[in-house]
């Protein structure tokens, strides 16, 4: 697992850096495609809604069909003709006006085929393959796991976020959150490659422990789930506002028709946050065991330890408030977002500017 005497494979390290940059560019292309899908789908939905409104208006102002129908034979087929006339004469590509565009349970439906989003998913999968090679090559070049400093943690974390998202796409239609996930991934890759570049090297002695694999891998997985729920919580806030505007007869962003209802988003965020919270609890416990083995104390009140506990408290408050105090809607969404912002603060600001026992960012100086 760890071989501090093995020489660093410089050639493989160069390949890792190169593929990491290419993966970042491919992720950026996927982000652009997801954004284009959101914009074009929004425009298409607007056109469909305008056509439907115009044709329904024509139906209402047409001669009284009930009278005409009664005169010819007593059959009134008004209900059937309303739905038929409500359809646009030429269906827009990729959008079915009569089908549900998104399911409350995020299952795939017949509506909203969205070819641009499908291309974006394919591009994202290509980026994932390049990224996975870069991360594995980094680990092989150093003869250890590839998350021993901040650069490696962020690139590995971005890979895990993408992996979790792609795995969910096999069962659930999460294309609506693709812009947010790919945007976060691109931001993490840019921050790692431009803000925290670190040459491949051996681990510092305190990190040469099996607990690095256990503690950090679960932390990365939990953080990836928290990132996904944070994106869903942001969309929940937007969807909640859109639903209120619709109830008041006002218009909102059309692309939100591609997003599940606010209640559905909240339910899924709650489930995923509960799973991630269990993982984060294990992360804190494993970190304490590792601290005792490395420094002789389970808890040292180090800045990183304190912030890890703060994150645990925020998500514990979120789960408790929603389950027992009835904190639903915007309040629950904001708590989820605040929890993820604490994670971002912990892994960027704390690692960079707060010296302590966990100062293993790998930054110069």
C-alpha positions in Angstrom: 0.0 0.0 0.0 2.7 2.5 1.0 6.3 2.1 -0.2 8.3 5.2 0.9 11.5 3.8 -0.6 10.2 3.3 -4.1 11.4 5.8 -6.6 8.8 8.2 -8.2 7.9 7.3 -11.7 8.4 10.7 -13.3 7.2 9.6 -16.8 3.9 8.3 -15.4 3.6 11.4 -13.3 3.8 13.5 -16.4 1.1 11.4 -18.1 -1.1 11.9 -15.0 -0.7 15.7 -15.2 -1.4 15.7 -18.9 -4.5 13.6 -18.7 -5.7 15.6 -15.7 -5.6 18.8 -17.8 -7.4 17.0 -20.7 -10.1 15.7 -18.4 -10.7 19.2 -17.0 -11.2 20.5 -20.6 -13.6 17.6 -21.4 -15.5 18.4 -18.2 -15.7 22.0 -19.3 -17.2 20.8 -22.6 -19.8 18.7 -20.7 -20.6 21.7 -18.6 -21.2 23.9 -21.7 -23.4 21.2 -23.3 -25.5 20.9 -20.1 -25.9 24.6 -20.0 -26.9 24.7 -23.7 -29.4 21.9 -23.0 -30.9 24.0 -20.2 -31.1 27.1 -22.3 -32.5 25.4 -25.5 -35.0 23.3 -23.5 -36.1 26.4 -21.7 -36.7 28.2 -25.1 -38.5 25.1 -26.5 -40.8 24.9 -23.5 -41.6 28.6 -23.8 -42.6 28.1 -27.5 -44.7 25.1 -26.7 -46.5 26.9 -23.9 -47.1 29.9 -26.2 -48.5 27.6 -28.9 -50.7 25.8 -26.4 -52.0 29.0 -24.9 -52.8 30.4 -28.4 -54.6 27.2 -29.6 -56.6 26.9 -26.3 -57.6 30.5 -26.8 -58.8 29.7 -30.3 -60.8 26.8 -28.9 -62.5 29.0 -26.3 -63.4 31.7 -28.9 -64.6 29.1 -31.5 -68.4 28.6 -32.1 -70.2 26.6 -29.5 -69.3 23.0 -30.4 -71.8 21.5 -28.0 -74.7 23.1 -30.0 -73.2 22.1 -33.3 -72.5 18.5 -32.1 -76.1 18.2 -30.7 -77.5 19.4 -34.0 -75.6 16.8 -35.9 -76.2 13.8 -33.7 -76.1 14.7 -30.1 -72.4 13.8 -29.6 -70.3 16.5 -28.0 -66.7 15.3 -28.2 -65.5 18.6 -26.7 -63.2 17.1 -24.2 -61.4 15.0 -26.7 -61.1 17.8 -29.2 -59.7 20.1 -26.6 -56.8 17.9 -25.9 -56.2 17.2 -29.6 -56.3 20.9 -30.5 -54.1 21.8 -27.6 -51.2 19.9 -29.2 -48.9 22.0 -31.4 -49.2 21.2 -35.0 -45.5 20.4 -35.2 -43.9 18.9 -32.2 -40.6 20.4 -31.2 -37.6 18.1 -31.3 -36.7 16.4 -28.0 -39.8 17.7 -26.1 -43.2 16.0 -26.0 -45.8 18.6 -25.0 -48.2 16.0 -23.5 -45.7 13.9 -21.6 -44.4 14.6 -18.2 -40.9 16.2 -18.6 -39.7 14.9 -15.2 -40.9 12.4 -12.6 -41.4 13.2 -8.9 -39.3 10.1 -8.1 -36.7 11.1 -10.7 -37.4 8.1 -12.9 -36.9 8.3 -16.6 -40.1 9.2 -18.5 -41.2 9.3 -22.1 -41.0 13.1 -22.3 -38.1 15.4 -22.7 -35.6 13.2 -24.7 -33.2 16.1 -24.7 -30.5 14.9 -27.2 -28.0 17.7 -26.1 -28.2 16.5 -22.5 -27.6 12.9 -23.7 -24.5 14.1 -25.6 -23.4 16.0 -22.5 -23.6 12.8 -20.4 -21.6 10.9 -23.0 -18.9 13.7 -23.0 -18.9 13.6 -19.2 -18.3 9.8 -19.3 -15.3 10.3 -21.6 -14.0 12.9 -19.2 -14.5 10.5 -16.3 -12.4 7.8 -18.1 -9.5 10.3 -18.7 -9.8 11.5 -15.2 -9.8 8.0 -13.7 -6.6 7.2 -15.7 -4.9 10.4 -14.4 -5.8 9.6 -10.8 -4.7 6.0 -11.0 -1.5 6.9 -12.8 -0.7 9.4 -10.0 -1.1 6.7 -7.4 1.1 4.3 -9.4 3.7 6.9 -10.0 4.1 7.5 -6.2 3.4 3.8 -5.1 0.6 4.9 -2.8 -3.0 6.0 -2.7 -3.5 9.3 -4.7 -4.9 11.5 -1.9 -1.9 12.5 0.2 -2.2 16.3 -0.3 -4.7 19.0 -1.3 -4.1 18.7 -5.0 -4.7 14.9 -4.9 -7.6 15.2 -2.5 -9.4 17.7 -4.8 -8.8 15.8 -8.0 -9.8 12.5 -6.4 -12.8 14.2 -4.9 -13.9 15.5 -8.3 -13.5 12.0 -9.7 -15.7 10.5 -6.9 -18.4 13.2 -7.5 -18.5 12.4 -11.2 -18.6 8.7 -10.5 -21.5 9.0 -8.0 -23.4 11.2 -10.5 -22.9 8.8 -13.4 -23.9 5.8 -11.3 -27.1 7.6 -10.3 -27.8 8.4 -13.9 -28.2 4.6 -14.6 -31.3 4.5 -12.4 -32.5 8.1 -11.9 -32.9 10.9 -14.4 -30.6 13.5 -12.8 -29.8 15.3 -16.1 -31.5 18.4 -14.6 -28.6 18.7 -12.1 -25.8 18.1 -14.7 -25.0 21.8 -15.0 -24.4 22.1 -11.2 -22.4 18.9 -10.9 -20.1 19.5 -13.9 -19.7 23.1 -12.8 -18.5 22.0 -9.4 -16.2 19.4 -10.9 -14.6 21.9 -13.3 -14.1 24.3 -10.4 -12.4 21.7 -8.3 -10.2 20.6 -11.2 -9.2 24.2 -11.9 -8.5 24.9 -8.2 -6.4 21.8 -8.0 -4.4 22.3 -11.2 -4.0 26.1 -10.9 -4.3 26.8 -7.2 -2.7 23.8 -5.5 -0.3 22.2 -8.0 1.9 19.7 -6.2 4.6 17.5 -7.7 4.3 13.7 -7.2 6.2 12.7 -4.0 6.1 10.4 -1.0 3.9 10.9 1.9 4.9 12.6 5.1 5.5 10.0 7.9 2.2 10.7 9.8 0.3 9.9 6.7 1.9 6.6 6.0 -0.9 4.6 7.6 -3.7 2.3 6.5 -6.0 4.9 8.1 -5.3 7.2 5.3 -7.1 4.8 2.9 -10.1 4.3 5.3 -10.5 7.7 6.8 -10.0 9.8 3.6 -11.8 7.6 1.2 -15.0 7.6 3.2 -14.7 11.4 3.7 -14.4 11.9 0.0 -17.5 9.7 -0.7 -19.5 11.5 2.0 -18.4 14.9 0.6 -19.5 13.8 -2.9 -23.0 13.0 -1.7 -23.2 16.2 0.2 -22.2 18.1 -3.0 -25.0 16.4 -4.9 -27.6 17.2 -2.2 -26.4 20.8 -2.1 -27.0 21.2 -5.8 -30.4 19.6 -5.4 -31.1 22.0 -2.5 -30.3 25.0 -4.6 -32.7 23.7 -7.3 -35.3 23.1 -4.5 -35.2 26.8 -3.5 -35.6 27.9 -7.2 -38.4 25.4 -7.8 -40.2 26.4 -4.6 -40.1 30.0 -5.6 -41.3 29.0 -9.1 -44.2 27.0 -7.7 -45.3 30.0 -5.6 -45.1 32.3 -8.6 -47.1 29.9 -10.6 -49.8 29.8 -7.9 -49.9 33.6 -8.0 -50.3 33.5 -11.8 -46.8 34.7 -12.5 -44.3 33.2 -14.9 -40.9 31.8 -13.8 -37.9 30.2 -15.5 -39.1 27.6 -18.0 -36.2 25.2 -17.5 -37.6 24.4 -14.1 -40.2 22.3 -15.8 -37.3 19.9 -16.4 -36.7 19.8 -12.6 -38.8 17.7 -10.1 -41.1 19.4 -7.7 -39.6 21.1 -4.7 -41.0 18.4 -2.4 -39.5 15.6 -4.5 -36.1 17.3 -4.4 -36.3 17.8 -0.7 -37.2 14.1 -0.1 -34.3 12.9 -2.1 -31.9 15.4 -0.5 -33.0 14.1 2.9 -32.4 10.5 2.0 -29.0 11.1 0.5 -27.9 13.4 3.4 -28.9 10.7 5.9 -26.6 8.2 4.1 -23.8 10.8 3.8 -24.2 11.7 7.5 -23.5 8.1 8.5 -20.4 8.1 6.4 -19.3 11.5 7.9 -19.8 10.1 11.4 -17.6 7.2 10.5 -15.0 9.7 9.1 -14.9 11.6 12.4 -14.6 8.4 14.5 -11.9 7.0 12.2 -10.0 10.3 12.3 -10.0 10.1 16.1 -8.7 6.6 16.1 -6.0 7.6 13.7 -5.1 10.7 15.8 -4.6 8.5 18.9 -2.3 6.2 16.9 -0.3 9.1 15.4 -0.2 11.6 18.3 -1.3 9.7 21.4 -4.7 11.6 21.8 -8.1 10.9 20.3 -8.9 14.7 20.1 -6.5 17.5 19.9 -8.8 20.5 19.2 -6.9 21.0 15.9 -8.6 23.4 13.5 -9.4 20.6 11.0 -10.9 18.5 13.8 -13.0 21.3 15.0 -14.4 22.0 11.6 -15.1 18.4 10.9 -17.1 18.3 14.1 -18.9 21.6 13.0 -19.9 19.9 9.8 -21.2 16.9 11.7 -23.2 19.2 14.0 -24.8 21.1 11.0 -25.9 18.0 9.3 -27.1 16.4 12.6 -29.2 19.6 13.1 -30.5 19.3 9.6 -31.6 15.7 10.0 -33.0 16.3 13.5 -34.9 19.5 12.6 -36.5 17.9 9.5 -37.4 14.6 11.2 -38.7 15.9 14.5 -39.3 19.6 14.3 -41.0 19.8 10.9 -38.3 21.9 9.3 -39.2 21.4 5.7 -39.0 23.6 2.5 -36.6 26.5 2.4 -35.3 26.1 5.9 -34.2 22.5 5.3 -32.6 23.4 2.0 -30.6 26.3 3.5 -29.3 24.0 6.3 -28.1 21.5 3.6 -26.4 24.3 1.7 -24.8 25.7 4.8 -23.4 22.2 5.6 -21.8 21.9 2.2 -20.3 25.4 2.5 -18.7 24.3 5.8 -17.2 21.4 3.9 -15.8 23.7 1.2 -14.4 26.0 3.9 -12.9 23.0 5.7 -11.1 21.7 2.7 -9.9 25.0 1.2 -9.5 27.8 3.7 -8.7 25.6 6.8 -6.2 23.5 4.9 -4.5 26.5 3.4 -4.5 29.2 6.0 -4.9 27.5 9.4 -1.6 25.8 10.5 -2.1 22.7 12.7 -1.6 19.0 13.0 -3.4 18.5 9.7 -1.3 20.8 7.6 -0.6 18.3 4.8 -1.8 20.4 1.9 1.5 19.9 0.1 1.8 23.6 -0.7 5.2 25.3 -0.8 6.3 27.5 2.0 
